[in-house]
């Protein structure tokens, strides 16, 4: 949720993204493992609009809030690349 807030609000002075989903399409093959259900179970190529609406990656240009990104390589729920991508924005 913190990653989504980054692109939609400047209400907070800082945020913490702990094992957060950044790109829903990249997590689409195992949405339950990512802990974040993107879309109505459709594949990204079947319903790209819902992925664009729900993925924090589509709002990265709006990120202004300083964010502490925490992720462990042994977190099997969310792929390591999700937070790595977020921290590079």
ROSE-4610 file (N, C-alpha, C; in Angstrom, 1 decimal, always signed):
// ROSE-4610
residu = [X/X/X/X/X/X/X/X/X/X/X/X/X/X/X/X/X/X/X/X/X/X/X/X/X/X/X/X/X/X/X/X/X/X/X/X/X/X/X/X/X/X/X/X/X/X/X/X/X/X/X/X/X/X/X/X/X/X/X/X/X/X/X/X/X/X/X/X/X/X/X/X/X/X/X/X/X/X/X/X/X/X/X/X/X/X/X/X/X/X/X/X/X/X/X/X/X/X/X/X/X/X/X/X/X/X/X/X/X/X/X/X/X/X/X/X/X/X/X/X/X/X/X/X/X/X/X/X/X/X/X/X/X/X/X/X/X/X/X/X/X/X/X/X/X/X/X/X/X/X/X/X/X/X/X/X/X/X/X/X/X/X/X/X/X/X/X/X/X/X/X/X/X/X/X/X/X/X/X/X/X/X/X/X/X/X/X/X/X/X/X/X/X/X/X/X/X/X/X/X/X/X/X/X/X/X/X/X/X/X/X/X/X/X/X/X/X/X/X/X/X/X/X/X/X/X/X/X/X/X/X/X/X/X/X/X/X/X/X/X/X/X/X/X/X/X/X/X/X/X/X/X/X/X/X/X/X/X/X/X/X/X/X/X/X/X/X]
num = [1/1/1/2/2/2/3/3/3/4/4/4/5/5/5/6/6/6/7/7/7/8/8/8/9/9/9/10/10/10/11/11/11/12/12/12/13/13/13/14/14/14/15/15/15/16/16/16/17/17/17/18/18/18/19/19/19/20/20/20/21/21/21/22/22/22/23/23/23/24/24/24/25/25/25/26/26/26/27/27/27/28/28/28/29/29/29/30/30/30/31/31/31/32/32/32/33/33/33/34/34/34/35/35/35/36/36/36/37/37/37/38/38/38/39/39/39/40/40/40/41/41/41/42/42/42/43/43/43/44/44/44/45/45/45/46/46/46/47/47/47/48/48/48/49/49/49/50/50/50/51/51/51/52/52/52/53/53/53/54/54/54/55/55/55/56/56/56/57/57/57/58/58/58/59/59/59/60/60/60/61/61/61/62/62/62/63/63/63/64/64/64/65/65/65/66/66/66/67/67/67/68/68/68/69/69/69/70/70/70/71/71/71/72/72/72/73/73/73/74/74/74/75/75/75/76/76/76/77/77/77/78/78/78/79/79/79/80/80/80/81/81/81/82/82/82/83/83/83/84/84/84/85/85/85/86/86/86/87/87/87/88/88/88/89/89/89]
x = [+0.8/+0.0/+0.9/+2.0/+2.9/+3.3/+3.6/+4.1/+2.9/+1.7/+0.6/+0.4/+0.5/+0.4/+1.4/+2.6/+3.7/+3.2/+2.5/+2.0/+0.7/+0.1/-1.3/-1.4/-0.4/-0.5/+0.8/+0.8/+2.0/+1.7/+0.8/+0.3/+1.3/+2.2/+3.1/+4.5/+5.2/+6.6/+7.6/+7.2/+8.1/+7.2/+7.7/+7.0/+8.0/+7.5/+8.3/+7.6/+8.3/+7.8/+8.5/+7.8/+8.4/+7.8/+8.7/+8.3/+7.0/+7.1/+5.9/+5.9/+4.7/+4.5/+4.6/+5.4/+5.6/+5.0/+5.1/+4.5/+3.6/+2.3/+1.3/+1.5/+1.8/+1.9/+3.1/+4.1/+5.2/+4.9/+3.9/+3.4/+2.2/+1.8/+0.5/+0.4/+1.5/+1.5/+1.4/+1.6/+1.4/+0.8/-0.4/-0.9/-1.1/-1.4/-1.6/-0.2/+0.8/+2.1/+2.6/+2.2/+2.5/+1.7/+0.7/-0.1/-0.9/-1.1/-1.8/-2.5/-3.8/-4.6/-4.8/-4.1/-4.3/-5.3/-6.3/-7.3/-8.2/-9.1/-10.1/-9.6/-8.3/-7.7/-7.4/-7.5/-7.1/-5.6/-5.1/-3.7/-3.4/-2.2/-1.9/-2.3/-2.1/-2.3/-3.8/-4.7/-6.1/-6.8/-6.2/-6.8/-5.8/-5.1/-4.0/-4.4/-5.7/-6.2/-6.2/-6.6/-6.7/-5.3/-4.4/-3.0/-2.4/-2.7/-2.3/-2.9/-4.1/-4.8/-4.3/-3.9/-3.5/-2.0/-1.2/+0.2/+0.9/+1.6/+2.3/+3.3/+3.9/+4.9/+4.3/+3.0/+2.5/+2.4/+2.6/+2.5/+3.9/+4.9/+6.3/+6.7/+6.2/+6.6/+6.0/+5.1/+4.5/+5.1/+6.1/+6.7/+7.5/+7.2/+7.9/+8.3/+7.6/+7.8/+9.1/+10.0/+11.1/+10.6/+11.2/+10.8/+11.9/+11.7/+12.7/+12.2/+13.0/+12.6/+13.3/+12.5/+13.1/+12.6/+13.5/+13.1/+14.2/+13.8/+14.8/+14.7/+15.9/+16.0/+15.3/+15.1/+14.4/+12.9/+12.4/+10.9/+10.3/+9.7/+9.2/+7.8/+7.2/+5.8/+5.9/+6.9/+7.0/+8.4/+8.6/+9.9/+10.8/+12.0/+13.0/+13.0/+12.8/+12.8/+11.8/+10.7/+9.6/+10.1/+10.7/+11.2/+12.5/+13.3/+14.5/+14.1/+13.0/+12.6/+12.1/+11.3/+10.8/+11.9/+12.9/+14.0/+14.8/+14.8/+15.6/+14.9/+13.6/+12.9/+13.3]
y = [-1.2/+0.0/+1.3/+1.2/+2.4/+2.8/+1.8/+2.1/+2.8/+2.4/+3.0/+4.5/+4.6/+6.0/+6.9/+6.5/+7.3/+8.1/+7.4/+8.1/+8.8/+8.8/+9.4/+10.4/+10.6/+11.5/+12.1/+13.3/+13.9/+14.2/+13.5/+13.8/+13.4/+12.5/+12.0/+12.5/+12.7/+13.2/+12.1/+10.9/+9.8/+8.5/+7.5/+6.2/+5.1/+3.9/+2.7/+1.7/+1.2/+0.1/-1.1/-2.1/-3.3/-4.4/-5.0/-6.1/-5.7/-4.5/-3.9/-4.3/-4.4/-4.7/-3.3/-3.3/-2.1/-2.3/-3.5/-3.7/-4.9/-4.7/-5.8/-6.8/-6.3/-7.2/-8.2/-7.8/-8.7/-9.7/-9.4/-10.3/-11.1/-11.0/-11.5/-13.0/-13.7/-15.2/-15.8/-15.0/-15.5/-14.4/-13.9/-12.7/-13.0/-14.2/-14.5/-14.4/-14.9/-14.8/-13.4/-12.5/-11.1/-10.4/-11.0/-10.4/-9.2/-9.1/-8.0/-8.5/-8.5/-8.9/-7.8/-7.9/-6.9/-7.4/-6.7/-7.1/-8.2/-8.6/-9.6/-11.0/-11.3/-12.5/-12.7/-11.6/-11.6/-11.4/-12.0/-11.8/-10.4/-9.9/-8.5/-8.2/-9.1/-8.9/-8.9/-9.5/-9.6/-8.3/-7.7/-6.6/-5.6/-5.0/-4.0/-2.8/-2.4/-1.2/-1.3/-2.5/-2.6/-2.7/-3.2/-3.3/-1.8/-1.1/+0.3/+1.1/+0.9/+1.6/+1.3/+0.0/-0.5/-0.6/-0.5/-0.7/+0.6/+0.6/+1.8/+2.3/+1.3/+1.7/+2.7/+2.7/+3.6/+5.0/+5.2/+6.5/+7.0/+6.4/+6.7/+8.1/+8.7/+10.1/+11.1/+10.6/+11.4/+11.2/+10.2/+9.9/+11.1/+11.7/+12.8/+12.6/+11.6/+11.4/+10.5/+10.9/+10.0/+8.7/+7.6/+6.3/+5.4/+4.7/+3.6/+2.3/+1.7/+0.5/-0.7/-1.6/-2.8/-4.1/-5.0/-6.2/-7.2/-8.5/-9.5/-10.5/-10.9/-11.9/-13.2/-13.5/-14.8/-14.6/-13.5/-13.2/-13.9/-15.0/-15.7/-15.3/-14.4/-13.9/-12.9/-12.0/-10.9/-11.0/-11.1/-11.2/-10.0/-10.3/-9.2/-8.0/-8.3/-7.2/-6.2/-6.5/-5.5/-4.3/-4.5/-3.3/-2.7/-3.6/-3.1/-2.1/-2.3/-1.4/-0.1/-0.3/+0.9/+1.8/+1.3/+2.1/+2.8/+2.3/+3.0/+4.1/+4.4/+5.5/+6.8]
z = [+0.0/+0.0/+0.0/+0.7/+0.7/-0.7/-1.5/-2.9/-3.7/-3.4/-4.1/-3.6/-2.3/-1.7/-2.3/-2.5/-3.1/-4.3/-5.2/-6.4/-6.4/-5.2/-5.1/-4.0/-3.2/-2.1/-1.6/-1.2/-0.5/+0.9/+1.5/+2.8/+3.9/+3.6/+4.6/+4.5/+5.6/+5.5/+5.1/+5.4/+5.0/+5.0/+4.2/+4.2/+4.3/+4.7/+4.7/+3.8/+2.8/+1.9/+2.3/+3.0/+3.4/+2.5/+1.7/+0.7/+0.0/-0.6/-1.3/-2.8/-3.3/-4.7/-5.5/-6.5/-7.3/-8.7/-9.2/-10.6/-10.5/-10.6/-10.5/-11.6/-12.8/-13.9/-13.7/-13.1/-12.8/-11.7/-10.9/-9.8/-10.3/-11.5/-11.9/-11.9/-12.1/-12.1/-10.8/-9.7/-8.4/-7.5/-7.7/-7.0/-5.5/-5.1/-3.7/-3.0/-3.6/-3.0/-2.8/-3.7/-3.6/-2.5/-2.0/-1.0/-1.5/-2.8/-3.4/-4.6/-4.6/-5.8/-6.8/-7.9/-8.9/-10.0/-10.1/-11.2/-10.8/-11.7/-11.4/-11.8/-11.6/-12.0/-13.5/-14.2/-15.6/-15.8/-16.9/-17.2/-17.6/-17.4/-17.8/-19.3/-20.2/-21.6/-21.9/-21.0/-21.2/-20.7/-19.6/-19.0/-18.6/-19.5/-19.2/-18.4/-18.6/-18.0/-16.5/-16.0/-14.5/-13.9/-14.6/-14.1/-14.1/-15.1/-15.2/-14.0/-13.7/-12.7/-11.3/-11.0/-9.7/-9.4/-10.5/-10.3/-9.9/-8.7/-8.4/-9.4/-10.2/-11.2/-12.3/-12.5/-13.5/-12.9/-11.6/-11.0/-10.5/-10.9/-10.3/-10.5/-11.6/-11.8/-10.8/-10.0/-8.9/-7.6/-7.5/-6.2/-5.7/-4.6/-4.0/-2.5/-1.9/-0.5/-0.2/+0.7/+1.0/+1.5/+1.0/+1.4/+1.8/+2.9/+3.3/+2.7/+1.8/+1.2/+1.9/+2.4/+3.1/+2.4/+2.0/+1.4/+1.6/+1.9/+2.1/+0.9/+0.5/-0.6/-0.3/+1.0/+1.3/+1.5/+1.2/+1.3/+0.0/+0.2/-1.0/-1.4/-0.7/-1.0/-2.1/-2.1/-3.1/-3.7/-5.0/-5.6/-5.3/-5.1/-4.7/-5.6/-6.9/-7.9/-7.7/-7.0/-6.8/-6.0/-4.9/-4.1/-4.7/-5.4/-6.0/-7.1/-7.9/-8.9/-8.3/-7.2/-6.5/-6.0/-5.5/-4.9/-5.9/-7.2/-8.2/-8.9/-8.5/-9.1/-8.5]
